[in-house]
Structure formats: C-alpha cells, structure tokens
C-alpha cells in the first residue's frame, strides 16, 4: 500500500526576495552582482539564507562556516567530525557517512560534494536557479556607513566607510523539487 503522505511528483515554483536599500548578493568589489547591468543573485546566496534560518531553528546543517576557538575556520572534515562527534578516516564506512550526511537538512535539500577521506556526492531534492531582479529601474548607489570602532588607538572618531546598495530589487528564483531523488540512496 502506498503512503499517501509521501509526495511522488516533481514540484516547480518560484521564490521571491525583496531587497530594499540593501545589497542581497555582492560581488568581490562589494557591488550588487550584475551582468551587463542586469542585477542577479546566486543560488548560493539564497541557500545560505535558508541554511542560516534552519540552523537558528535547531536543524542540523553541514554547509555553514564554523570557526574554532583559535580563529581557524573549520575544514569540511572538521565540520563533519564536530557535528557527528566522530573521527573520519579512509576506513570509515561509506554508508555511515551517507546516513549522517542525509541527516543534515541542507544536504537533504540541496546536496553536497563531500570530498574528504570518504568521497560522496549527494544530489539534493531541491534544485535552485539564480535569482534575477525583475524590476527595470533598480538603482545602485553608494551609501556612507559608520563603524562602531575607531581606526586606531586613542582616536576619538570611528571609522567611516562606504557600501553599495540597491534602492529596491525583486529577485525571482526558480526551483524544482524531485522527491524521488532520495530513492538511489536507499
């Protein structure tokens, strides 16, 4: 008998993100990402937002930056070992690693390339495209910002800076959910 609570068909849809006086997805120069003036945001930006929200809700998330007490950023292997309180090596059972990875909400949704002592690629059930700004007259402008810190010892003024923002942007992302994606991992 088929479980009627299980979704069997693909789902397609759109996600909209409104960004007002902000910079939802900057390039390495700090400007909103754009090609030939067409502003967009990557799928990675939206996924990071979702991962952060899920993490705040207590969900197990693999793909977030973590920093050790000494300021060193965790490697993928460090992150796995931290999350699952285990040591990973070339003899670690691949099925155990896959089971652990699929217990992470972000891996289950979006997949991962897990290239460490055990190499596993997981395709998530949720595939997301780039978000394209659909507003035609979005303006990019430079805004003055003030840091809460001084630029040096015994200085009375705080550091001033500038950042790029858009006045208003509406990013539309397309997505597809394939619930049968997990069948190959049984």
Kinemage of the C-alpha trace (Angstrom):
@kinemage 1
@onewidth
@group {chain A} dominant
@subgroup {mainchain}
@vectorlist {calphas} color= white
{ca unk a 1} P 0.000 0.000 0.000
{ca unk a 2} L 1.369 3.398 -0.976
{ca unk a 3} L 1.849 6.026 1.731
{ca unk a 4} L -0.485 8.881 0.789
{ca unk a 5} L 1.600 11.367 2.792
{ca unk a 6} L 4.610 10.922 0.509
{ca unk a 7} L 4.973 13.393 -2.318
{ca unk a 8} L 5.667 11.484 -5.540
{ca unk a 9} L 5.611 14.157 -8.222
{ca unk a 10} L 8.067 16.887 -9.053
{ca unk a 11} L 7.172 20.377 -7.925
{ca unk a 12} L 8.228 23.534 -9.746
{ca unk a 13} L 7.909 27.046 -8.428
{ca unk a 14} L 9.368 30.452 -7.745
{ca unk a 15} L 10.706 32.183 -4.660
{ca unk a 16} L 10.713 35.953 -4.462
{ca unk a 17} L 13.117 38.026 -2.376
{ca unk a 18} L 12.586 41.746 -1.931
{ca unk a 19} L 15.697 43.771 -1.097
{ca unk a 20} L 15.148 47.415 -0.149
{ca unk a 21} L 18.150 49.698 0.461
{ca unk a 22} L 20.386 46.671 0.723
{ca unk a 23} L 22.845 44.534 -1.170
{ca unk a 24} L 21.472 40.998 -1.132
{ca unk a 25} L 24.383 39.412 -3.040
{ca unk a 26} L 27.586 41.385 -3.563
{ca unk a 27} L 30.479 40.590 -5.865
{ca unk a 28} L 34.108 40.742 -4.680
{ca unk a 29} L 34.161 44.515 -5.260
{ca unk a 30} L 31.153 44.945 -2.969
{ca unk a 31} L 28.736 45.833 -5.764
{ca unk a 32} L 25.448 44.006 -6.398
{ca unk a 33} L 26.169 41.159 -8.812
{ca unk a 34} L 25.234 42.020 -12.366
{ca unk a 35} L 25.942 41.091 -15.956
{ca unk a 36} L 25.603 43.920 -18.466
{ca unk a 37} L 23.578 45.903 -15.920
{ca unk a 38} L 21.142 43.039 -15.175
{ca unk a 39} L 21.215 42.524 -11.398
{ca unk a 40} L 21.071 38.939 -10.113
{ca unk a 41} L 21.777 36.870 -7.019
{ca unk a 42} L 23.257 33.386 -6.975
{ca unk a 43} L 21.542 30.246 -5.755
{ca unk a 44} L 24.284 30.037 -3.114
{ca unk a 45} L 23.076 33.326 -1.596
{ca unk a 46} L 19.501 32.056 -1.220
{ca unk a 47} L 20.654 28.664 0.070
{ca unk a 48} L 22.862 30.367 2.680
{ca unk a 49} L 19.867 32.367 3.873
{ca unk a 50} L 17.793 29.179 4.175
{ca unk a 51} L 20.620 27.284 5.923
{ca unk a 52} L 21.068 30.096 8.446
{ca unk a 53} L 17.344 30.131 9.244
{ca unk a 54} L 17.218 26.337 9.598
{ca unk a 55} L 20.299 26.392 11.836
{ca unk a 56} L 18.656 29.043 14.038
{ca unk a 57} L 15.679 26.674 14.344
{ca unk a 58} L 17.975 23.943 15.664
{ca unk a 59} L 18.241 21.882 12.479
{ca unk a 60} L 21.486 20.023 11.747
{ca unk a 61} L 23.288 21.962 8.982
{ca unk a 62} L 26.570 20.889 7.373
{ca unk a 63} L 27.189 23.790 4.999
{ca unk a 64} L 27.781 26.756 7.299
{ca unk a 65} L 31.094 28.386 8.186
{ca unk a 66} L 32.328 27.459 11.635
{ca unk a 67} L 35.320 28.928 13.456
{ca unk a 68} L 37.441 27.237 16.110
{ca unk a 69} L 38.333 28.981 19.380
{ca unk a 70} L 41.735 29.912 17.907
{ca unk a 71} L 40.088 31.698 14.965
{ca unk a 72} L 40.851 28.984 12.405
{ca unk a 73} L 37.965 28.125 10.052
{ca unk a 74} L 36.796 24.503 10.139
{ca unk a 75} L 37.547 22.293 7.153
{ca unk a 76} L 34.803 20.074 5.747
{ca unk a 77} L 36.308 17.136 7.642
{ca unk a 78} L 36.464 19.210 10.871
{ca unk a 79} L 32.814 20.173 10.431
{ca unk a 80} L 31.707 16.571 9.905
{ca unk a 81} L 33.689 15.355 12.916
{ca unk a 82} L 32.279 18.184 15.061
{ca unk a 83} L 28.658 17.579 14.035
{ca unk a 84} L 28.779 13.805 14.432
{ca unk a 85} L 31.284 13.577 17.301
{ca unk a 86} L 33.420 11.082 15.416
{ca unk a 87} L 36.763 10.770 13.657
{ca unk a 88} L 36.767 10.317 9.900
{ca unk a 89} L 39.396 8.291 8.036
{ca unk a 90} L 39.739 6.293 4.830
{ca unk a 91} L 38.360 3.183 6.583
{ca unk a 92} L 35.153 4.897 7.762
{ca unk a 93} L 32.063 3.094 6.466
{ca unk a 94} L 30.639 4.969 3.466
{ca unk a 95} L 27.037 4.036 4.365
{ca unk a 96} L 27.511 5.525 7.841
{ca unk a 97} L 28.851 8.752 6.342
{ca unk a 98} L 25.984 8.921 3.826
{ca unk a 99} L 23.422 8.318 6.587
{ca unk a 100} L 24.983 11.098 8.666
{ca unk a 101} L 25.112 13.473 5.711
{ca unk a 102} L 21.463 12.856 4.869
{ca unk a 103} L 20.535 13.688 8.470
{ca unk a 104} L 21.664 17.259 7.702
{ca unk a 105} L 18.700 19.266 6.464
{ca unk a 106} L 20.791 21.296 3.986
{ca unk a 107} L 22.352 18.175 2.443
{ca unk a 108} L 18.938 16.572 2.113
{ca unk a 109} L 17.573 19.722 0.458
{ca unk a 110} L 20.459 20.943 -1.700
{ca unk a 111} L 23.010 18.109 -1.753
{ca unk a 112} L 26.746 18.311 -1.187
{ca unk a 113} L 30.109 17.312 -2.553
{ca unk a 114} L 31.788 15.581 0.356
{ca unk a 115} L 35.432 15.245 -0.674
{ca unk a 116} L 37.421 14.123 2.355
{ca unk a 117} L 38.700 10.720 3.467
{ca unk a 118} L 35.397 9.310 2.198
{ca unk a 119} L 34.231 10.825 -1.103
{ca unk a 120} L 30.475 11.082 -1.584
{ca unk a 121} L 28.370 13.240 -3.855
{ca unk a 122} L 24.759 13.814 -2.850
{ca unk a 123} L 22.217 15.421 -5.157
{ca unk a 124} L 19.572 17.163 -3.083
{ca unk a 125} L 15.885 17.028 -3.870
{ca unk a 126} L 15.685 20.834 -4.156
{ca unk a 127} L 17.412 22.474 -7.116
{ca unk a 128} L 17.502 26.276 -7.237
{ca unk a 129} L 18.439 28.594 -10.105
{ca unk a 130} L 19.859 32.112 -9.946
{ca unk a 131} L 17.601 34.935 -8.758
{ca unk a 132} L 17.056 37.623 -11.354
{ca unk a 133} L 15.972 41.131 -10.417
{ca unk a 134} L 12.715 41.721 -12.301
{ca unk a 135} L 12.456 45.454 -11.576
{ca unk a 136} L 13.551 47.510 -14.568
{ca unk a 137} L 14.580 50.731 -12.833
{ca unk a 138} L 16.600 49.487 -9.876
{ca unk a 139} L 19.291 51.976 -8.930
{ca unk a 140} L 22.644 51.024 -7.440
{ca unk a 141} L 24.020 53.685 -5.134
{ca unk a 142} L 26.847 54.223 -2.680
{ca unk a 143} L 25.893 54.737 0.965
{ca unk a 144} L 28.059 56.080 3.786
{ca unk a 145} L 28.458 53.760 6.751
{ca unk a 146} L 29.949 54.276 10.174
{ca unk a 147} L 31.803 51.554 12.019
{ca unk a 148} L 31.403 51.283 15.805
{ca unk a 149} L 35.205 51.019 16.065
{ca unk a 150} L 37.991 53.558 15.816
{ca unk a 151} L 40.633 53.266 13.126
{ca unk a 152} L 43.431 53.150 15.691
{ca unk a 153} L 44.473 53.597 19.309
{ca unk a 154} L 43.351 56.741 21.156
{ca unk a 155} L 41.307 58.020 18.207
{ca unk a 156} L 38.051 59.695 19.139
{ca unk a 157} L 36.378 59.192 15.772
{ca unk a 158} L 35.044 55.925 14.478
{ca unk a 159} L 35.923 54.569 11.059
{ca unk a 160} L 33.822 55.758 8.139
{ca unk a 161} L 33.240 53.763 5.008
{ca unk a 162} L 31.003 53.234 2.039
{ca unk a 163} L 28.980 50.347 0.703
{ca unk a 164} L 26.956 49.683 -2.423
{ca unk a 165} L 23.219 49.149 -2.162
{ca unk a 166} L 20.202 48.882 -4.399
{ca unk a 167} L 17.216 51.139 -3.815
{ca unk a 168} L 14.807 48.263 -4.435
{ca unk a 169} L 15.250 44.885 -6.108
{ca unk a 170} L 12.917 41.923 -6.532
{ca unk a 171} L 14.869 38.704 -7.079
{ca unk a 172} L 12.891 35.817 -8.547
{ca unk a 173} L 14.386 32.331 -8.172
{ca unk a 174} L 13.078 29.256 -9.951
{ca unk a 175} L 13.227 25.934 -8.135
{ca unk a 176} L 12.348 22.286 -8.637
{ca unk a 177} L 11.771 19.607 -6.023
{ca unk a 178} L 12.251 15.982 -7.024
{ca unk a 179} L 11.137 13.812 -4.070
{ca unk a 180} L 12.324 10.652 -5.838
{ca unk a 181} L 15.919 11.880 -5.702
{ca unk a 182} L 16.462 10.011 -2.433
{ca unk a 183} L 15.490 6.597 -3.816
{ca unk a 184} L 19.010 5.981 -5.102
{ca unk a 185} L 20.403 6.383 -1.563
{ca unk a 186} L 18.302 3.587 -0.013
